[in-house]
Amino acid sequence: MGIPISYDSTLYTLHFADDQMVLAHNKDLKYMTRKLIEEYKRWGLKVKTNKTKYMCVGGKLEDLELENSITFKRCEGYTYLGVKLPSEDWSEKEVEERIRKGRKSNCSSKFDPLV
């Protein structure tokens, strides 16, 4: 999965319907995002920049500014396909959230959770 950006490099992404996540090292993020927007444009698609957010795990607290006055707001956490991805302590927070959802599901069940 990904978009070739040279003969030996691929833009790594996760796709589901119209949701997409780009995974990059800090130094590559601007370049990869710009290439993604260019590739979408080639296919007649448009990135909704007003709805697009970016999250940096353990990084700077600033927005991502690209060329042509495009700015993506930084967010502290993101939910992708029902999985919460916080910018810090992601594994512990995700486990706690899944436990909470499981307990909520068991408590609201019509069946005895011990059976």
PyMOL commands that set and color helices and strands:
alter all, ss='L'
color gray80, all
select helices_A, chain A and resi 26-42+90-108
alter helices_A, ss='H'
color red, helices_A
select strands_A, chain A and resi 3-6+9-11+13-16+19-22+53-54+64-65+71-74+77-80+83-86
alter strands_A, ss='S'
color yellow, strands_A
deselect
rebuild
show_as cartoon
